Amino acid sequence: MTQKSTLSYFNWSFLFTVVGLLAGAFLGYNATGTLAGAMGTAFIVCVLCVLEISLSFDNAVVNATILKDMDAKWRRRFLTWGILIAVFGMRIIFPLLIVAIAAQLGPIEAVTLAVEEPDRYAQILTDAHVGIAAFGGTFLFMVGLKFFFDKEKDTHWVAFIERRLAKAANIESIEIVLVLLALYGVSTFLGEDAREFLVAGILGMVAFVAVKGVAGYMEASQETMDGVYKSGAASFLYLELLDASFSFDGVIGAFALSNNLFVIAIGLGVGAFYVRSMTIMLVDKGTLAEYRYLEHGAFWAILALAIIMYAQTLTHIPEVLTGLIGATFIGLSFWSSVRHNKAEALEH
């Protein structure tokens, strides 16, 4: 069986890019009636796509660590059902839901507001950023800390830190204690938004514990549950929540480029396709096994993103900087992996 070429993993992403650019150009021309307007909107779609990829590349690596233990059927479901949830759920329905709750509107009214009063729609969503950042940041904090607080972990990248974290895993639920302390610490600077931040953060922690609990239950029910479904369904649910947490930052940041709900959904949706394609490629090509520290870099990037999401409730942090920090961790871990592989080759 011949191995797929790297580019072949991105066939659907390339196709969706073309469709997305055409759709963006159509929206731009429909709004302005000019070719310049059409080209300008298509360019915004491109920028949003790059924003999504830069913010979520570490997400692809983490997703790959979970997908490698799933069978081909559930990988396909992640690429099909998952992309529908990512594009329509997180980029369209989720922002509408936030606006509907914040402004006490019905679903139809929220859509009408997004179409007819995009500036007000964008402002309402931006005003809800404290709760969104607290939920997503807490979930990502738990994901990152759970990886490092593992007493069975014997491969370390930033060894002088990671070894100590692995030893500290003997303290029961230490990651929960640390995140609760971080939540409380940040809340003391937020004034009237403190309660919203704490409640949303606690809900983010509950979501993480609940998903892990479902996964544990499924693993304990091997006698009554098919093994493929057991591992696939729990992992799929976890991956979608992880994806959602990564998406929060991009959805909010996208309004700096456009206040059109559909332009944002198209641009971020195209980026989400590339992230999905990268995930499948990393799994199929065994990249994580070949580059031993790549996974570590992704989880350090997750912790950095969680800290940034908390910090964004206090001050604005450019999305470009957020993307660069994640890319730096990934790049350094890749470079360290290459050096390790060369050193091993010389020894043998």
N, C-alpha and C positions, 0 to 999 in steps of 0.2 A: 504493500500500500504506500503510495507516494505521499510525502508530507506536503501539506499546503504551504504555498508561498506566503510571506508576511503580508503582502498587499491584498491577497485574496480574503483575509480576515476583515478587511475594511470595505468590501464591495457594497454592502448595504449602507454603510456610512457615507460612501461617496455618492451613492444614488440619492440618499436622503438630503445630502448637502445641496445637490442640484435642485431637488424639489423645494428645499427650504429657501434657497436664493431666489428662485422663481416666485415663490409665494410671498417672500419679503418684498421683491420688486413690485409685485401686483398690489400689495397693500400700500406701498409708498406711492405708486402712481395713482391709486384710487383716492388717496388722501390729498395729494398735491396737484395731480393732473399734469405733472412734468416728468421728463426723463431723468432730470437731476434728482427729483424726489424719489423716483424708483431706485436709482443707483445708490442714493444715500441710505435708504432703508435696507437694501441688500448688503451694504457695507456694515451696517449695525448688526445684522444677522451674523456676519462673519466674526465681528469683534466679540459678540456674545458667545459664539461657539468656542472661540479661543479662551474666553474667560472661564467657561464651564470646564474645558479640558484642563486648564492650568490649576483650577481649584480642586479638581477631582482625580488627577492622575494617581495620587496616593490611594484614592478609593479603589481604583482598578486593581492595584497590587493587593490590597486587603481583601477585596472580593475574590481574587484569584486564590488566596490561601484557603478560603471556604469552599469555593467551587471545585477545587481539585479533589475533594472527597465526595463530590456528588456525581451521579451517573450522567450519561449524555442527555437523557430525557429531561432531567431537571436543569441542566445547563441551557438546553434549548428554550425551556420555559422561562428561564431568567432573561434570555435574550429577546423573547417575544412578549410574554405577559409582562415581564419586568420593564421592558422599554415602554410599553403602553402606560403602565403605572407611573413611570418616571416622567414621560412627556405630558400626558394628559392629567395624571393625578397630581404630581408635584408642581408642574409648571402652569397649570390652568386651574384645576379644581381646588388645590390647596390655597393659593392666594385668594381665590373667590370666597372660600370658606372663612378665611381669616377676616376679610373685609365684611362679610355678611354678619359674623359674630360681633366684630368691633363696632359696626355701625347699626347693628340690630336690624338687618335687612333680610328679606327672603332671597332665595337663590336667583330668581329671575331679576329681582331688583339689583342684586350685586352685579350680574352680567350687564344689565343696562347701564349701571354706574361706570363699569369698566369701559364700555363702548362710548358713552355720551359724555362722561366727565372723567377722563383718564387722569387728570391732575389730582382731583379729589381722591380717586381710587388709589393712586400711588401714595398719597399722603397718609391715608388710613392704614395702608399696609406697612409703610415705613414707621408709623407711630406704634405699631404692634411689635417692633423689632426686639424690644427688651425680652418679652416672653418667648419669642422664637429663638433668640440667641441662647437664652437660658436652657430651653428644652434641648435644642440641638447640641449645644456645647457640653451639657451634662452627659448626654448619651455618648458623645465622642470621648469625653474624659473617661467614662467607664470602660469603653472599648479599649482605649489605649492602655490604661492602668492594668486592666485584666491581663493584657498580654505580658506586661513586664513583671507583675506580681504573680509569678508562677514558679513554685519551688522545683518543678521538674524541668525548667528551662535550662539547658546547658550550653547553648550557643549564644554568645554575647558579642555585640558590635561595639558599643561604647562600654567596654568591659568594666571600668572602674565604677560606673553608675549601675549598669544592668545587673552585675553580680550582687550588689547590695540590695537592689529591689527584689531580686529572686529570693534572697535570704529573708527579707522582710515579709514575704508571702506567708511565713509561718504565723504571722499575726492575723487572726480571723477577721475577714471583711475590712481589711485596712484601706482598700480602695474606696469603699463607701464612706468611711470616716474622713478621708482626705478630701473627697468631692464635697461632702456636706460642709466641711470647714471652709473650702474655697467658695461655695455658694454663700455662706454666711458672711465671709470677709468682703466679697464684692457687694453684697446687698447693703452693707453699712455705708457705702458711698452713693447709693442710688436715691435716697430720699423717698419721695412718694411712690417711686417705681419698685421699691424694695420687696413689697409683698408679691407683686406680679412676678418678679424675678425668682423669688424663693419657691413659689407655687409651681411655676413652669419648670424650674430645675428639678424639683422633687418628682414631678410627673415624668420628666425625662429619665430619672433614675428608676422609677417604677416600671417604665416601658422596657428598659434594659433588663432588669431583674425578671420581669414577666416573660420576655422572649427567651431568656436563658432558662427559665423554669420550664417553659413549654418544650424546649429542646431536650432538657434533662428528662422530662417525663416521657418523651417519645423514645429516647435512648433506653429507658428502663422498661419499655413495653414491647420488647422484641418478640415476645411470644404471641402477642395479639395484633401486631402491626407489621405490615410488610416492610422489610428493611429499606427498600428504595424510597418508599413514601416517608418512612420514619426519618431518615436523614435529610431527604429532599425538602419536605414541607417546612420543617423547623428552620433549616438553613435559608430557604427562600424567604421566609418571614423576617429572619434576622437581616438578610441582605437588603431587603426593601426598606427596613427601618434605618439601616446604616446609610443607604443611598439618600433617604430623606434628610437625614442629619447633615450630610455633605451638601445637599441642595439648598438648604435654608440660606446660606451665605450668598450663593449665586443669585437666587431669586430676588433677594432684597437689593443686592448690589446692582442688578440689571437695570433698576429704575433710574440709575444715574445716566444710562445711555438712551433709554426709551421708556415712555409711560404707556405704551401700547401693549396690552396684555398678550395679543396674538403674536406680535413681533418678538417679544421676550420668550414666549413659549416655543416659537420656531427656532430662534437662535440657541437657547439653552438645550432644546430637544436635539438639535443636530450634534451639539457637544456631547450629550448623553449617549448618543449612538456610538460615537468614537470611544467613549469610556467603556461601554459594553464590549465593543470589538476588541479593545486592548485587553480586557479581562479574559475573554475567551482565548486570545492568542497566548497570553502568559501561561494559562493552564495547559493548553495543547502542546506548547513548545517546551514545557518543563522549565521555564525561565527561573522560577523561584528556587528550584533545586540547584540550578546551575550557578545562580548568584545568591549565595547564602545570606548576605546581609540586606538584601533588597527589602525583605519583609520587615526587618527592624527599622529601616529608614522610613517605610510607610507608616509604621505605628508611632515613630517620633513625630512625623508630620501630622498625624491625627492629634497627638497631644498639643502640638503647636497651634493647630486650627482651633481646638477646644479653648485654649487660653485666649486666642485672638477673638473668638466669639464672645467670651466673657468681657474682654477688654472693650469690645465695640459697644457695649452698653454704657460705657463711660466716655468714650471718645471715638471719632471716626478713624478707621484704619483702611487705607486704600486696598481695593481688591487685588491690584497688581502686586502689592507687597505680600499679601496673603498667599497668592499663587507662587511667588518667587521663593518664599520660605519652604513651602511644600516641595517644590522642584529641587531646592538645594539639598534637603534631606535625602530625597530619592537619588539625586546625582552623586552625593558623597557615599551613600551606601552601595551604589553600583560600582563606583571607583574602588572602594574597599574590597568588594567582592572580587573584582578583576585582579587586584593585587594579591589577594589570598589564593586565587586559582593559579596565578603565575608562580607563587612561592611553593605551592604544593607540587606543581609540575616540575620545578627545579629539584625538589627533594627526591622525586621518583625518576 
